[in-house]
Amino acid sequence: MSAQPQVVVYGTVALDRLLPFGTTRWQEFPGGEALNTAYQLSGWGVDVALVGTAIGTDAEGERLRQLIDMAGLSRAHIPDDPSAVTPVCEICIGQDGERQMQGRGFAQAVAPPVPEALFAHKPVVAVDPNLGTSALQTALRAAALGCSVVAMDFVHVPEVAAVATLLQYSPESLRRFGPAQLTKSKARVEIFTQGNEGGTVTDDTGSWHYPAYPSFDILDTTGAGDAFRAGLCYGLLQSWPLKKTVDFASAAAACHCRRLGGASQVPLEEIDALLSKKTQNIF
């Protein structure tokens, strides 16, 4: 990671404990929405700065640090804090890849500061509302400094929705954070993701539906939205048209579901192969 990242991802890092369908052994992965997005972007060769929640000195924190290091992600902006409780999420995976999650330590998560220098070269900034006021301020500050902001699940915060370059949300986020309070803005693009039903994109030209990519070997849907967000960030970096960006993000999310755990690195070649199948109408 350099001092001039292409993407800054702000939010939660956590220790994920997964119980795959048909097994009795829990498996540990690095997780959290921010880490999942940053890890995928780094796999595509993006220079990414992960600004994540503080990790404690508890056993879970020691394990999480080990897993992050093994993943090759920098912890330069993930504070070590002896007083912090390391967030842990236990995830049971069903036969269809859907999951049931139970977390602890997230309410006590210590929000990290964002060094002003990270915004200097106007990176894409990905942020979600899980860290409350700190996340809101980060999104607004990034937008004020001219950064492109990919805001995930901020539908209940009209101040952020109004300045976001891309606003991504899902039925799950509406259930979690409450009804949408969107502010009309011709500059904003809203992307309502609905899993295997595709989703709806609304921009200044109106609304249009994008279909989901079939995935016949779904293993785990954990982090699919984070992979989609990574795809949106990647499309912005490439200056792609909106439709191509959304198609890429949707394909990335579908490929991600073939893997176990929220943190994955889907190769670009695999995504391109899925995009090609759609183009050739061979699904």
C-alpha positions as CSV (number, residue, x, y, z in Angstrom):
1,M,0.0,0.0,0.0
2,S,1.3,3.4,-0.9
3,A,0.6,6.9,0.5
4,Q,-1.5,7.5,-2.6
5,P,-4.1,4.7,-2.6
6,Q,-6.5,4.3,-5.5
7,V,-9.3,3.2,-3.1
8,V,-9.8,3.9,0.7
9,V,-12.2,1.4,2.4
10,Y,-13.4,2.6,5.8
11,G,-15.3,0.3,8.2
12,T,-15.3,-2.9,10.2
13,V,-12.8,-5.7,10.4
14,A,-13.8,-8.8,12.3
15,L,-13.0,-12.4,12.9
16,D,-15.5,-14.6,11.1
17,R,-16.2,-18.1,12.3
18,L,-18.0,-20.2,9.7
19,L,-19.8,-23.5,10.0
20,P,-20.3,-24.8,6.4
21,F,-23.3,-26.8,5.6
22,G,-23.0,-30.5,6.5
23,T,-19.9,-30.0,8.7
24,T,-19.3,-29.8,12.5
25,R,-16.1,-27.9,12.4
26,W,-15.9,-24.1,12.6
27,Q,-13.5,-22.4,10.3
28,E,-11.9,-19.0,10.8
29,F,-11.5,-16.2,8.3
30,P,-10.8,-12.5,8.3
31,G,-14.0,-10.7,7.8
32,G,-16.0,-7.5,8.2
33,E,-17.6,-5.4,5.4
34,A,-14.5,-3.2,4.9
35,L,-12.0,-6.0,4.9
36,N,-14.0,-8.1,2.5
37,T,-14.2,-5.2,0.0
38,A,-10.5,-4.3,0.4
39,Y,-9.3,-7.9,0.0
40,Q,-11.1,-8.3,-3.2
41,L,-9.8,-5.1,-4.6
42,S,-6.3,-5.9,-3.7
43,G,-6.7,-9.2,-5.7
44,W,-7.4,-7.1,-8.8
45,G,-4.2,-5.2,-8.4
46,V,-5.8,-2.1,-6.8
47,D,-3.7,0.0,-4.4
48,V,-6.1,0.0,-1.5
49,A,-5.9,1.5,2.0
50,L,-8.0,-0.4,4.6
51,V,-9.0,1.9,7.5
52,G,-10.5,-0.6,9.9
53,T,-11.8,-0.9,13.4
54,A,-9.3,-1.3,16.3
55,I,-8.2,-4.9,17.1
56,G,-7.9,-5.9,20.8
57,T,-5.2,-8.0,22.5
58,D,-7.7,-10.7,23.2
59,A,-7.3,-14.2,21.7
60,E,-9.7,-13.3,18.8
61,G,-7.6,-10.2,18.1
62,E,-4.4,-12.2,17.9
63,R,-6.0,-14.6,15.5
64,L,-7.5,-11.8,13.4
65,R,-4.1,-10.1,13.0
66,Q,-2.6,-13.4,11.9
67,L,-5.3,-13.9,9.3
68,I,-5.0,-10.4,8.0
69,D,-1.2,-10.7,7.6
70,M,-1.6,-14.1,5.9
71,A,-4.0,-12.4,3.4
72,G,-1.3,-9.9,2.6
73,L,-3.3,-6.8,3.7
74,S,-1.6,-3.9,5.4
75,R,-2.6,-3.2,9.0
76,A,-1.1,0.3,8.8
77,H,-4.5,1.9,9.4
78,I,-6.0,-0.8,11.7
79,P,-5.2,0.3,15.2
80,D,-4.0,-2.2,17.9
81,D,-5.9,-1.2,21.1
82,P,-5.6,-3.2,24.3
83,S,-8.9,-1.8,25.5
84,A,-10.8,-2.8,22.3
85,V,-13.0,-5.8,22.0
86,T,-12.3,-7.6,18.7
87,P,-15.6,-8.1,16.8
88,V,-16.5,-11.7,16.1
89,C,-19.2,-13.0,13.8
90,E,-20.4,-16.6,13.9
91,I,-22.0,-17.7,10.6
92,C,-23.9,-20.9,9.9
93,I,-24.1,-21.7,6.2
94,G,-27.3,-23.4,4.8
95,Q,-27.5,-25.9,2.0
96,D,-28.4,-23.1,-0.4
97,G,-25.5,-20.9,0.6
98,E,-27.6,-18.5,2.7
99,R,-26.4,-17.9,6.2
100,Q,-27.5,-17.1,9.7
101,M,-25.2,-14.7,11.5
102,Q,-24.7,-13.8,15.2
103,G,-22.1,-11.2,16.1
104,R,-20.6,-9.8,19.3
105,G,-18.3,-6.9,19.9
106,F,-19.6,-4.8,17.0
107,A,-21.5,-2.3,19.3
108,Q,-18.2,-1.7,21.1
109,A,-16.1,-1.4,18.0
110,V,-13.6,1.4,18.1
111,A,-13.8,3.6,15.0
112,P,-10.5,4.4,13.4
113,P,-9.4,7.9,12.4
114,V,-8.8,8.5,8.6
115,P,-5.5,10.3,8.0
116,E,-6.2,13.3,5.9
117,A,-3.3,12.5,3.6
118,L,-5.2,9.4,2.3
119,F,-7.7,11.8,0.6
120,A,-5.1,14.0,-1.0
121,H,-5.1,12.4,-4.4
122,K,-8.9,12.0,-4.5
123,P,-9.2,8.2,-4.3
124,V,-12.5,6.3,-4.5
125,V,-13.8,6.0,-0.9
126,A,-16.0,3.1,0.1
127,V,-17.9,3.4,3.3
128,D,-20.9,1.9,5.1
129,P,-22.8,3.2,8.2
130,N,-21.8,0.5,10.7
131,L,-19.5,2.9,12.6
132,G,-22.2,5.5,13.0
133,T,-21.2,9.2,13.2
134,S,-17.6,8.4,12.3
135,A,-18.7,6.7,9.1
136,L,-21.0,9.5,8.2
137,Q,-18.3,12.2,8.8
138,T,-15.9,10.2,6.7
139,A,-18.3,10.0,3.8
140,L,-19.1,13.7,3.9
141,R,-15.5,14.7,4.3
142,A,-14.4,12.5,1.3
143,A,-17.2,14.0,-0.9
144,A,-16.3,17.5,0.2
145,L,-12.6,16.9,-0.9
146,G,-13.7,15.7,-4.3
147,C,-13.4,12.0,-3.8
148,S,-15.8,9.6,-5.5
149,V,-17.8,8.0,-2.7
150,V,-19.3,4.5,-2.9
151,A,-21.8,4.5,0.0
152,M,-23.2,1.1,0.9
153,D,-26.4,0.9,3.0
154,F,-26.7,4.7,3.7
155,V,-30.3,4.9,2.5
156,H,-31.4,6.1,6.0
157,V,-28.9,9.0,5.9
158,P,-30.0,11.6,3.3
159,E,-26.9,13.7,3.8
160,V,-24.7,10.9,2.6
161,A,-27.1,9.7,-0.1
162,A,-27.2,13.1,-1.6
163,V,-23.4,13.3,-2.1
164,A,-22.6,9.7,-2.9
165,T,-21.3,8.9,-6.4
166,L,-22.9,5.5,-6.1
167,L,-25.4,4.5,-3.4
168,Q,-25.7,0.7,-3.0
169,Y,-28.3,-0.9,-0.8
170,S,-30.3,-4.1,-0.4
171,P,-33.5,-5.5,1.2
172,E,-31.3,-6.6,4.2
173,S,-30.1,-3.1,4.7
174,L,-33.6,-1.7,4.6
175,R,-34.6,-4.2,7.3
176,R,-31.5,-3.4,9.4
177,F,-31.4,0.4,9.2
178,G,-35.0,1.2,8.5
179,P,-36.9,2.7,5.5
180,A,-35.0,4.6,2.9
181,Q,-34.9,8.4,3.2
182,L,-33.4,9.2,-0.2
183,T,-32.8,12.7,-1.4
184,K,-33.4,13.6,-5.0
185,S,-30.1,14.3,-6.7
186,K,-29.3,14.1,-10.4
187,A,-25.7,13.4,-9.6
188,R,-26.4,10.3,-7.5
189,V,-26.8,6.8,-8.8
190,E,-28.9,4.3,-6.6
191,I,-28.3,0.6,-7.0
192,F,-30.8,-1.7,-5.2
193,T,-29.3,-5.2,-5.1
194,Q,-31.6,-8.1,-4.7
195,G,-29.3,-11.2,-4.9
196,N,-30.4,-13.8,-7.4
197,E,-33.2,-11.5,-8.6
198,G,-30.7,-9.0,-10.0
199,G,-31.5,-5.4,-9.0
200,T,-32.6,-1.9,-10.0
201,V,-30.4,1.0,-11.0
202,T,-31.7,4.6,-10.8
203,D,-29.9,7.5,-12.3
204,D,-30.8,10.8,-14.0
205,T,-32.2,9.0,-17.0
206,G,-34.6,6.9,-15.0
207,S,-34.6,3.3,-13.6
208,W,-33.6,0.0,-15.2
209,H,-33.3,-3.6,-14.1
210,Y,-30.1,-5.6,-14.3
211,P,-30.4,-9.4,-14.2
212,A,-28.4,-11.6,-11.8
213,Y,-25.8,-14.0,-13.1
214,P,-26.7,-17.6,-12.6
215,S,-24.5,-19.4,-10.2
216,F,-25.1,-23.2,-10.2
217,D,-22.5,-23.9,-7.5
218,I,-23.3,-21.5,-4.7
219,L,-21.3,-22.3,-1.6
220,D,-21.7,-19.3,0.6
221,T,-23.4,-15.9,0.1
222,T,-21.5,-14.2,2.9
223,G,-19.9,-11.0,1.7
224,A,-21.6,-11.0,-1.7
225,G,-22.7,-7.4,-1.3
226,D,-19.1,-6.5,-0.3
227,A,-17.8,-8.1,-3.5
228,F,-20.4,-6.2,-5.5
229,R,-19.2,-3.0,-3.9
230,A,-15.6,-3.9,-4.8
231,G,-16.8,-4.3,-8.4
232,L,-18.4,-0.8,-8.3
233,C,-15.1,0.7,-7.1
234,Y,-13.2,-1.1,-9.8
235,G,-15.5,0.1,-12.5
236,L,-15.1,3.7,-11.3
237,L,-11.3,3.3,-11.4
238,Q,-11.6,2.1,-15.0
239,S,-13.9,5.0,-16.0
240,W,-16.4,2.4,-17.3
241,P,-20.0,3.3,-18.3
242,L,-22.5,2.6,-15.5
243,K,-24.0,-0.4,-17.2
244,K,-20.6,-2.1,-17.6
245,T,-19.7,-1.3,-14.0
246,V,-22.9,-2.8,-12.7
247,D,-22.5,-5.9,-14.9
248,F,-19.0,-6.4,-13.6
249,A,-20.1,-5.9,-10.0
250,S,-22.9,-8.4,-10.4
251,A,-20.6,-11.0,-12.0
252,A,-18.0,-10.5,-9.3
253,A,-20.7,-11.1,-6.6
254,A,-21.9,-14.3,-8.3
255,C,-18.3,-15.6,-8.6
256,H,-17.7,-14.7,-5.0
257,C,-20.6,-17.0,-3.9
258,R,-18.6,-20.0,-5.2
259,R,-16.2,-19.5,-2.3
260,L,-16.3,-19.9,1.4
261,G,-16.1,-16.8,3.6
262,G,-16.7,-13.1,3.1
263,A,-13.1,-12.4,2.1
264,S,-12.3,-13.7,-1.3
265,Q,-10.2,-12.8,-4.3
266,V,-12.1,-13.7,-7.5
267,P,-9.7,-13.6,-10.4
268,L,-10.6,-11.1,-13.2
269,E,-10.4,-14.0,-15.7
270,E,-13.2,-15.8,-13.9
271,I,-15.4,-12.7,-13.9
272,D,-14.6,-12.1,-17.6
273,A,-15.6,-15.7,-18.4
274,L,-19.0,-15.2,-16.7
275,L,-19.5,-12.0,-18.5
276,S,-18.7,-13.7,-21.8
277,K,-21.3,-16.4,-21.2
278,K,-24.0,-13.8,-20.8
279,T,-22.9,-12.0,-24.0
280,Q,-23.1,-15.3,-25.9
281,N,-26.5,-16.2,-24.3
282,I,-25.3,-19.6,-23.3
283,F,-26.8,-19.7,-19.8
